[in-house]
């Protein structure tokens, strides 16, 4: 499972709640790693790897907008 965007990258409380609700899938969070905003958040005794993927939403939106403008699809 991957956690991205501002909330996924920087909110340990939200990540903990999401992972707790998905524990039936084999997700187990390492509380210390989660608090430190580590790149990998899953515990050693897990079936699913939980990771944080840093993103830059503003850059992605601007890149898509430029592509639309360049292709003439933006009207």
Helices and strands as residue ranges (DSSP letters): E 2-4, H 5-10, H 12-21, G 23-25, H 31-35, E 51-53, H 57-71
